[in-house]
Amino acid sequence: MADTLRRLVGSEACKILQEKLDDWYSNYHINSCDQNLSQCCELIELNSKVQGQLFTILSVTARQGGHYGGIDTIKSRFLPWLGTCFSLSSPEVSPDTSFSILQESMDKEKRLRELTSTQEKEIQVIEAQLTSTRLELDRVKEDLTETQMELEDTKTKSATTLLATEDEILQLRADLRASKEMAAVNERKLNILNEHERQIRLLKDEINLLSTENSLLQNRNPWCENMLKKVEQNEEGEDTFIRLSRSRSTSPLPLSSKSPRASRPSSPFPSLRSESPTSARHRNASRQSRLISCFNDIYVNDRLDAQNLLRRYIDDLEMVQRIIFIATTESFHAAKLAFRQFKLRVRKSLSSCHTGAESLEDAVIDYLVRNLDLYDVQSSVNDVIRAMNVNPKISFPPEVDFILISSFIREVCRIVFAMQTLDPPLDIAFSADGELFNESKYRRSFDSEFSAPLVVYHVWPALIEDDCVVMKGEAVTKRGSLWSPGRSKSRGSSPVRARSASPGRNMSCRSRSPSPVRRSGTPRF
């Protein structure tokens, strides 16, 4: 008996039965009817095995007790339990109660089957609805895919149409810009033609006046002398007559027409009366201030206009500023050369017929001041453009030419030519890339590194008079970029030319005028 009991305890059948009961209870509402019945049958089989082992132990234990051992227990508990067909363990339950319990159990099973069938029907209905919903979802997905494809096609067509429209707009804008530039060029040519015709008429009038004055001087008599005295006394009437017969052009140099020398009819002969040195110095200082103001206006207005015009074709701002600076310096060289040549021709013409107290040099300068319109500025512009075409520091796109900034060069040449008539003349300071930055001659640009000691390139030259700075220029200073690779954008391999002002004028003294005023509100340092 002990061995049988030990095997029952070792098999842990009761523990397994309890675990299966717990598992069945936890999954009862989840399992189907077949699964619940299968687990119930499995538990009954396992319970029957345990009961068989227990009956074996009961039989062995009863035999060990003899004929009368344990008989009371068997009679009071075991036999009544067998008589009730294992349904009740209490001997106090009556047969009617057992029958009612069986009836309730059958009713519960019937209701359970009905609920199960109802649940299965509901599950089928839900599955049918789920299937229809899935079909509808598939159709919606297909419609969404088709809509997306149509949207992509519409986007592609719209983008193509937009690109075509933008190209047309850009082409129209380019045509409009070209038409405006062509109209401006034609208008300038028409103005130049009208100016030439006007100058021809003025020259004819001046020749007539000179011829009359020459005849009066050669055939001088008392009547002529009295007439000349009367003309000198009535100077205001003479000035009015001269202004009507010889009005000055609309040049940015309205200096000579307002000076006392310009108010008299131009003549290669000296004046009949001398003027005081104080008046000459005052007139020279007035013309100097006017020319400096005009040069400042070119820096503020014309330079920025030329820079904006060049930026349409060149993206590099440094290259644009280099082009403008070199155009300015070359304009100084060309205008000074033209002035020397023109001055030699005038001196040669006046040397044979000059008389009077005024020196020949003063007569030449007086004639040059009063006849600035005779300067062939177009020849100097052509010389400047030729010099820029061979300059190795600058380059230009092949589809355009430096003639694009010819109006800027023309204005600079006119100003420089007039500057050479001053005493002493105005010039620009010597400049070279890589030179030590000089606070007295230049101001740093807004994009410079203010701690850098060397000049990378110049934006505008400094204006000097006898080695004294009268107007500061502008330069760019940066660290580590002077000899960096890829900075040279030259057209050829020729060495860099240094054609700035005379090297002897590289010293500067205290500035005698404020620096040029910038158009933008950039703070100056």
C-alpha positions as CSV (number, residue, x, y, z in Angstrom):
1,M,0.0,0.0,0.0
2,A,2.9,2.3,0.9
3,D,4.4,1.7,-2.6
4,T,1.2,2.5,-4.4
5,L,0.7,5.7,-2.3
6,R,4.3,6.7,-3.0
7,R,3.9,6.2,-6.8
8,L,0.7,8.3,-6.6
9,V,2.5,11.1,-4.8
10,G,5.5,10.9,-7.1
11,S,3.4,11.1,-10.3
12,E,1.9,14.5,-9.1
13,A,-1.4,13.5,-10.8
14,C,-3.4,15.7,-8.4
15,K,-1.1,18.7,-9.0
16,I,-1.4,18.3,-12.8
17,L,-5.2,17.9,-12.4
18,Q,-5.4,21.2,-10.5
19,E,-3.2,23.1,-13.0
20,K,-5.4,21.9,-15.9
21,L,-8.5,22.9,-14.0
22,D,-7.0,26.4,-13.4
23,D,-6.0,26.7,-17.1
24,W,-9.4,25.6,-18.3
25,Y,-11.1,28.1,-16.0
26,S,-8.9,31.0,-17.2
27,N,-9.5,30.1,-20.9
28,Y,-13.1,28.9,-20.7
29,H,-14.7,32.0,-22.3
30,I,-12.0,32.1,-25.0
31,N,-12.1,28.4,-26.1
32,S,-14.8,27.1,-28.4
33,C,-17.3,24.5,-27.3
34,D,-15.3,21.6,-28.7
35,Q,-12.1,22.8,-27.0
36,N,-14.0,23.0,-23.6
37,L,-15.5,19.5,-24.0
38,S,-12.1,18.2,-25.0
39,Q,-10.5,19.6,-21.9
40,C,-13.4,18.3,-19.7
41,C,-12.9,14.8,-21.1
42,E,-9.2,15.1,-20.5
43,L,-9.8,16.0,-16.9
44,I,-12.3,13.2,-16.4
45,E,-9.8,10.7,-17.8
46,L,-7.1,12.1,-15.5
47,N,-9.5,12.0,-12.5
48,S,-10.5,8.4,-13.3
49,K,-6.8,7.4,-13.2
50,V,-6.4,9.0,-9.9
51,Q,-9.6,7.4,-8.6
52,G,-8.4,4.0,-9.8
53,Q,-5.2,4.4,-7.9
54,L,-7.2,5.5,-4.8
55,F,-9.5,2.5,-5.1
56,T,-6.4,0.3,-5.2
57,I,-5.1,2.0,-2.1
58,L,-8.5,1.6,-0.4
59,S,-8.6,-2.1,-1.2
60,V,-5.1,-2.7,0.0
61,T,-5.8,-0.7,3.2
62,A,-9.1,-2.7,3.9
63,R,-7.3,-6.0,3.5
64,Q,-4.6,-4.9,5.9
65,G,-7.3,-4.1,8.5
66,G,-8.7,-7.6,8.6
67,H,-12.3,-8.7,8.4
68,Y,-13.6,-5.9,10.6
69,G,-11.0,-3.1,10.2
70,G,-12.5,0.1,8.7
71,I,-16.0,-1.4,8.2
72,D,-17.7,1.5,10.0
73,T,-16.0,4.1,7.7
74,I,-17.0,2.1,4.6
75,K,-20.6,1.8,5.7
76,S,-21.0,5.4,6.8
77,R,-19.2,7.2,3.9
78,F,-18.2,5.0,1.0
79,L,-21.3,2.9,0.4
80,P,-23.8,5.9,0.5
81,W,-21.6,7.8,-1.9
82,L,-21.6,4.8,-4.3
83,G,-25.4,4.7,-4.0
84,T,-25.8,8.2,-5.2
85,C,-23.8,7.5,-8.3
86,F,-20.8,9.8,-7.3
87,S,-23.0,12.9,-7.5
88,L,-23.1,14.0,-3.9
89,S,-20.6,13.4,-1.1
90,S,-23.0,14.4,1.7
91,P,-25.3,11.6,3.0
92,E,-27.8,14.3,3.9
93,V,-28.9,15.0,0.3
94,S,-32.1,13.4,-0.8
95,P,-32.8,11.7,-4.2
96,D,-35.3,14.5,-5.1
97,T,-32.6,17.1,-4.6
98,S,-30.2,15.1,-6.8
99,F,-32.8,15.0,-9.5
100,S,-33.4,18.7,-9.4
101,I,-29.7,19.3,-9.6
102,L,-29.5,17.1,-12.7
103,Q,-32.5,18.9,-14.2
104,E,-30.8,22.3,-13.7
105,S,-27.6,21.0,-15.1
106,M,-29.5,19.9,-18.3
107,D,-31.2,23.3,-18.5
108,K,-27.9,25.0,-18.2
109,E,-26.4,22.9,-20.9
110,K,-29.4,23.6,-23.2
111,R,-29.0,27.4,-22.6
112,L,-25.3,27.1,-23.2
113,R,-25.9,25.4,-26.5
114,E,-28.4,28.1,-27.5
115,L,-26.0,30.8,-26.5
116,T,-23.2,29.0,-28.4
117,S,-25.3,28.8,-31.6
118,T,-26.4,32.5,-31.2
119,Q,-22.8,33.5,-30.8
120,E,-21.7,31.5,-33.8
121,K,-24.4,33.2,-35.9
122,E,-23.3,36.6,-34.7
123,I,-19.7,35.7,-35.5
124,Q,-20.7,34.7,-39.0
125,V,-22.6,38.0,-39.4
126,I,-19.6,40.0,-38.1
127,E,-17.3,38.0,-40.4
128,A,-19.5,38.8,-43.4
129,Q,-19.5,42.5,-42.5
130,L,-15.8,42.4,-42.0
131,T,-15.3,40.8,-45.5
132,S,-17.5,43.5,-47.1
133,T,-15.7,46.2,-45.2
134,R,-12.4,44.8,-46.5
135,L,-13.7,44.8,-50.0
136,E,-14.8,48.4,-49.7
137,L,-11.4,49.4,-48.2
138,D,-9.6,47.7,-51.2
139,R,-11.8,49.7,-53.6
140,V,-11.1,53.0,-51.7
141,K,-7.4,52.2,-51.8
142,E,-7.6,51.7,-55.6
143,D,-9.5,55.0,-56.0
144,L,-6.8,56.7,-53.8
145,T,-4.0,55.3,-55.9
146,E,-5.7,56.5,-59.1
147,T,-6.3,59.9,-57.6
148,Q,-2.6,60.1,-56.6
149,M,-1.5,59.2,-60.1
150,E,-3.8,61.8,-61.6
151,L,-2.4,64.4,-59.1
152,E,1.2,63.5,-60.0
153,D,0.3,63.9,-63.7
154,T,-1.3,67.3,-63.0
155,K,1.7,68.4,-61.0
156,T,4.1,67.4,-63.8
157,K,2.0,69.2,-66.5
158,S,1.7,72.3,-64.2
159,A,5.5,72.3,-63.6
160,T,6.2,72.0,-67.3
161,T,3.8,74.8,-68.1
162,L,5.3,77.0,-65.3
163,L,8.8,76.4,-66.6
164,A,7.8,77.4,-70.1
165,T,6.1,80.5,-68.7
166,E,9.1,81.4,-66.7
167,D,11.4,81.0,-69.7
168,E,9.1,83.2,-71.8
169,I,9.1,85.8,-69.0
170,L,12.9,85.8,-68.7
171,Q,13.2,86.0,-72.5
172,L,10.8,89.0,-72.6
173,R,12.7,90.7,-69.7
174,A,16.0,90.2,-71.5
175,D,14.5,91.6,-74.7
176,L,13.1,94.6,-72.8
177,R,16.4,95.2,-71.1
178,A,18.2,95.0,-74.4
179,S,15.7,97.4,-76.0
180,K,16.1,99.9,-73.1
181,E,19.9,99.7,-73.4
182,M,19.7,100.1,-77.2
183,A,17.4,103.1,-76.7
184,A,19.7,104.6,-74.2
185,V,22.7,104.1,-76.5
186,N,20.8,105.7,-79.4
187,E,19.8,108.6,-77.1
188,R,23.4,109.2,-76.1
189,K,24.5,109.1,-79.7
190,L,21.8,111.6,-80.6
191,N,22.9,113.8,-77.7
192,I,26.5,113.5,-78.8
193,L,25.5,114.4,-82.4
194,N,23.6,117.4,-81.2
195,E,26.5,118.4,-78.9
196,H,28.9,118.2,-81.8
197,E,26.6,120.3,-84.0
198,R,26.3,122.9,-81.2
199,Q,30.1,122.9,-80.7
200,I,30.6,123.4,-84.4
201,R,28.3,126.5,-84.3
202,L,30.1,127.8,-81.3
203,L,33.5,127.3,-82.9
204,K,32.3,129.2,-85.9
205,D,31.1,132.0,-83.7
206,E,34.4,132.0,-81.8
207,I,36.4,132.1,-85.0
208,N,34.4,135.2,-86.1
209,L,35.1,136.8,-82.7
210,L,38.8,135.9,-82.8
211,S,39.1,137.3,-86.3
212,T,37.4,140.6,-85.2
213,E,39.7,140.9,-82.2
214,N,42.8,140.1,-84.3
215,S,41.9,142.8,-86.8
216,L,41.3,145.2,-84.0
217,L,44.7,144.5,-82.4
218,Q,46.6,144.6,-85.6
219,N,45.0,147.8,-86.8
220,R,44.8,149.6,-83.4
221,N,43.9,153.3,-83.6
222,P,42.6,155.9,-81.1
223,W,39.1,155.1,-82.1
224,C,39.7,151.4,-81.5
225,E,41.4,152.1,-78.2
226,N,38.5,154.2,-77.0
227,M,36.1,151.4,-78.1
228,L,38.1,148.8,-76.2
229,K,38.0,150.9,-73.1
230,K,34.2,151.3,-73.4
231,V,33.9,147.5,-73.8
232,E,36.1,147.0,-70.7
233,Q,33.9,149.4,-68.7
234,N,30.8,147.7,-69.8
235,E,32.0,144.2,-68.8
236,E,28.6,143.0,-67.7
237,G,27.1,143.6,-71.1
238,E,30.0,141.9,-72.7
239,D,29.5,138.8,-70.4
240,T,25.9,138.6,-71.5
241,F,26.9,138.8,-75.1
242,I,29.4,136.1,-74.7
243,R,27.0,133.8,-72.8
244,L,24.5,134.2,-75.6
245,S,27.0,133.6,-78.4
246,R,28.8,130.7,-76.6
247,S,26.8,128.8,-74.0
248,R,28.6,126.1,-72.3
249,S,27.7,122.4,-72.7
250,T,25.9,120.3,-70.1
251,S,29.1,118.7,-69.0
252,P,29.6,117.6,-65.4
253,L,32.4,120.3,-65.4
254,P,30.5,123.6,-65.2
255,L,33.6,125.3,-63.8
256,S,35.2,127.2,-66.6
257,S,32.0,129.0,-67.6
258,K,31.6,130.5,-64.2
259,S,35.2,131.8,-63.8
260,P,36.2,135.3,-64.7
261,R,38.5,134.0,-67.3
262,A,35.8,132.1,-69.0
263,S,33.5,135.1,-69.2
264,R,35.8,136.8,-71.7
265,P,35.9,135.7,-75.3
266,S,38.5,133.1,-75.8
267,S,41.5,134.3,-77.7
268,P,45.1,133.1,-78.2
269,F,46.3,136.5,-77.3
270,P,46.9,137.7,-73.8
271,S,44.5,139.9,-71.9
272,L,44.9,143.6,-72.1
273,R,44.8,143.9,-68.3
274,S,46.5,141.8,-65.7
275,E,44.8,140.3,-62.7
276,S,46.0,140.2,-59.1
277,P,47.7,137.0,-57.7
278,T,45.2,136.9,-54.9
279,S,42.3,136.7,-57.4
280,A,44.0,134.0,-59.4
281,R,44.6,131.9,-56.2
282,H,41.0,132.3,-55.2
283,R,39.8,131.2,-58.6
284,N,42.1,128.2,-58.6
285,A,40.9,127.1,-55.1
286,S,37.3,127.5,-56.2
287,R,37.9,125.4,-59.3
288,Q,39.8,122.8,-57.2
289,S,36.9,122.4,-54.7
290,R,34.4,122.0,-57.6
291,L,36.6,119.4,-59.3
292,I,37.0,117.5,-56.0
293,S,33.2,117.6,-55.5
294,C,32.7,116.2,-59.0
295,F,35.2,113.5,-58.4
296,N,33.3,112.6,-55.2
297,D,30.0,112.5,-57.1
298,I,31.6,110.0,-59.6
299,Y,32.6,107.8,-56.7
300,V,29.2,108.0,-55.0
301,N,26.9,107.7,-58.1
302,D,28.6,106.8,-61.4
303,R,30.9,104.2,-59.8
304,L,27.9,102.3,-58.3
305,D,25.9,102.6,-61.5
306,A,28.9,101.1,-63.4
307,Q,29.2,98.4,-60.7
308,N,25.6,97.4,-61.0
309,L,25.8,97.3,-64.7
310,L,28.9,95.0,-64.6
311,R,27.2,92.7,-62.0
312,R,24.7,91.7,-64.7
313,Y,27.5,89.9,-66.5
314,I,30.1,89.2,-63.7
315,D,29.1,87.5,-60.5
316,D,32.5,88.1,-58.8
317,L,32.2,91.4,-56.9
318,E,36.0,91.6,-56.5
319,M,36.6,91.4,-60.2
320,V,34.0,94.1,-60.8
321,Q,35.7,96.4,-58.3
322,R,39.1,95.7,-59.9
323,I,37.7,96.6,-63.3
324,I,36.3,99.9,-62.1
325,F,39.5,100.8,-60.2
326,I,41.7,100.0,-63.3
327,A,39.4,101.9,-65.5
328,T,39.8,104.9,-63.2
329,T,43.6,104.7,-63.1
330,E,43.8,104.2,-66.9
331,S,41.5,107.2,-67.4
332,F,44.0,109.3,-65.3
333,H,46.9,108.1,-67.5
334,A,45.0,108.8,-70.8
335,A,43.6,112.2,-69.8
336,K,47.0,113.4,-68.5
337,L,48.7,112.3,-71.7
338,A,46.0,114.0,-73.8
339,F,46.4,117.2,-71.7
340,R,50.1,117.3,-72.3
341,Q,49.7,116.9,-76.0
342,F,47.0,119.5,-76.2
343,K,49.0,121.8,-74.1
344,L,52.1,121.4,-76.4
345,R,49.9,122.3,-79.4
346,V,48.5,125.4,-77.7
347,R,51.9,126.6,-76.6
348,K,53.3,126.1,-80.1
349,S,50.4,128.1,-81.5
350,L,50.7,130.9,-79.0
351,S,54.5,131.2,-78.9
352,S,54.7,133.1,-82.2
353,C,52.0,135.7,-81.4
354,H,52.1,136.1,-77.6
355,T,52.5,139.6,-76.3
356,G,51.7,141.5,-73.1
357,A,52.5,141.3,-69.4
358,E,51.0,137.8,-68.9
359,S,53.5,134.9,-69.3
360,L,53.1,132.4,-72.0
361,E,52.4,129.6,-69.5
362,D,49.6,131.6,-68.0
363,A,48.2,132.3,-71.4
364,V,48.3,128.7,-72.3
365,I,46.5,127.6,-69.1
366,D,44.0,130.4,-69.5
367,Y,43.2,129.2,-73.0
368,L,42.9,125.5,-71.8
369,V,40.6,126.5,-69.0
370,R,38.3,128.4,-71.3
371,N,38.3,125.7,-74.0
372,L,37.8,122.4,-72.2
373,D,35.2,121.4,-74.7
374,L,37.9,121.1,-77.3
375,Y,39.2,118.0,-75.5
376,D,38.8,114.9,-77.6
377,V,37.5,112.7,-74.8
378,Q,36.4,109.8,-77.1
379,S,40.1,109.2,-78.1
380,S,41.0,108.9,-74.4
381,V,38.1,106.5,-73.8
382,N,39.4,104.3,-76.7
383,D,42.9,104.4,-75.2
384,V,41.6,103.4,-71.8
385,I,39.6,100.4,-73.3
386,R,42.6,99.2,-75.2
387,A,44.7,99.4,-72.1
388,M,42.1,97.4,-70.1
389,N,41.9,94.7,-72.8
390,V,45.5,93.8,-72.3
391,N,45.6,94.2,-68.5
392,P,46.4,90.8,-66.9
393,K,44.6,91.6,-63.6
394,I,41.1,91.7,-65.0
395,S,38.9,89.7,-67.4
396,F,35.5,90.1,-69.0
397,P,33.0,87.6,-70.4
398,P,33.6,87.1,-74.2
399,E,30.0,88.1,-75.2
400,V,30.4,91.7,-73.9
401,D,33.2,94.3,-73.9
402,F,34.6,97.1,-71.7
403,I,32.8,99.6,-73.9
404,L,29.9,98.8,-71.6
405,I,31.3,101.3,-69.0
406,S,32.4,103.9,-71.6
407,S,30.1,106.5,-70.1
408,F,31.8,106.1,-66.7
409,I,35.3,106.3,-68.3
410,R,34.3,109.4,-70.3
411,E,33.2,111.3,-67.1
412,V,36.4,110.4,-65.3
413,C,38.5,111.5,-68.3
414,R,36.7,114.9,-68.4
415,I,37.3,115.4,-64.7
416,V,41.0,114.4,-64.9
417,F,41.6,116.7,-67.9
418,A,40.1,119.6,-66.0
419,M,42.2,118.7,-62.9
420,Q,45.4,119.2,-64.9
421,T,44.6,122.9,-65.4
422,L,45.0,123.5,-61.7
423,D,48.1,124.8,-60.0
424,P,49.3,122.4,-58.8
425,P,47.4,119.7,-60.7
426,L,45.5,116.9,-58.9
427,D,46.6,113.3,-59.3
428,I,46.1,109.9,-57.8
429,A,48.4,108.2,-55.3
430,F,50.6,105.2,-56.4
431,S,48.9,101.9,-55.5
432,A,49.9,98.3,-55.8
433,D,48.3,95.0,-54.6
434,G,50.0,93.8,-51.4
435,E,51.2,97.1,-50.2
436,L,51.0,98.1,-46.6
437,F,47.7,99.7,-45.7
438,N,48.0,103.5,-45.1
439,E,45.3,105.0,-42.9
440,S,46.1,108.5,-44.3
441,K,45.4,107.5,-47.9
442,Y,42.7,104.8,-47.8
443,R,39.7,103.7,-45.8
444,R,38.8,100.0,-45.5
445,S,35.7,98.7,-47.2
446,F,32.9,97.3,-45.2
447,D,33.8,93.6,-46.0
448,S,37.5,94.0,-45.0
449,E,39.3,92.4,-42.1
450,F,40.3,95.4,-40.0
451,S,43.2,93.7,-38.4
452,A,44.8,92.7,-41.7
453,P,47.9,94.9,-42.5
454,L,48.1,94.4,-46.3
455,V,45.9,95.6,-49.1
456,V,44.4,92.8,-51.3
457,Y,43.0,95.1,-53.9
458,H,41.9,98.7,-54.3
459,V,38.3,99.9,-54.8
460,W,38.9,103.6,-55.4
461,P,42.2,105.7,-55.7
462,A,43.3,108.4,-53.3
463,L,43.3,111.9,-54.7
464,I,46.5,113.9,-53.9
465,E,48.0,117.3,-54.5
466,D,51.7,117.7,-54.1
467,D,51.9,114.4,-52.1
468,C,49.1,115.6,-49.8
469,V,45.9,113.6,-49.7
470,V,42.9,115.7,-50.5
471,M,40.4,112.8,-50.7
472,K,40.9,109.3,-49.3
473,G,40.4,106.2,-51.5
474,E,39.0,102.8,-50.6
475,A,40.8,99.5,-50.2
476,V,40.1,95.9,-49.2
477,T,42.3,94.2,-46.6
478,K,42.1,90.5,-45.8
479,R,44.4,87.9,-44.2
480,G,45.8,84.9,-46.0
481,S,44.1,85.7,-49.4
482,L,46.7,87.9,-51.2
483,W,48.7,85.0,-52.7
484,S,46.1,82.2,-52.4
485,P,45.8,80.0,-55.5
486,G,43.0,80.8,-58.0
487,R,43.0,84.6,-57.4
488,S,44.5,85.5,-60.7
489,K,41.8,85.7,-63.4
490,S,44.0,87.3,-66.1
491,R,43.6,86.9,-69.8
492,G,47.3,86.1,-70.4
493,S,50.5,85.3,-68.6
494,S,52.1,88.7,-69.0
495,P,53.4,90.3,-65.8
496,V,51.3,92.7,-63.9
497,R,51.7,96.3,-65.0
498,A,52.1,99.1,-62.5
499,R,50.7,102.1,-64.4
500,S,49.4,104.1,-61.5
501,A,50.4,107.6,-60.6
502,S,54.1,108.5,-60.3
503,P,55.9,106.5,-57.6
504,G,57.3,109.7,-56.3
505,R,53.9,110.6,-55.1
506,N,53.4,107.8,-52.6
507,M,53.8,110.0,-49.5
508,S,50.8,111.7,-48.0
509,C,50.2,114.4,-45.5
510,R,47.2,115.3,-43.4
511,S,44.0,115.0,-45.4
512,R,42.5,118.4,-46.4
513,S,39.0,117.2,-47.3
514,P,36.6,114.6,-45.9
515,S,36.4,111.2,-47.4
516,P,33.9,110.5,-50.2
517,V,30.3,110.0,-48.9
518,R,29.0,106.6,-49.6
519,R,25.5,106.0,-51.0
520,S,24.8,103.2,-48.7
521,G,24.6,103.7,-45.0
522,T,27.7,101.7,-44.3
523,P,29.7,103.0,-41.3
524,R,33.1,104.4,-42.1
525,F,36.1,103.6,-39.9
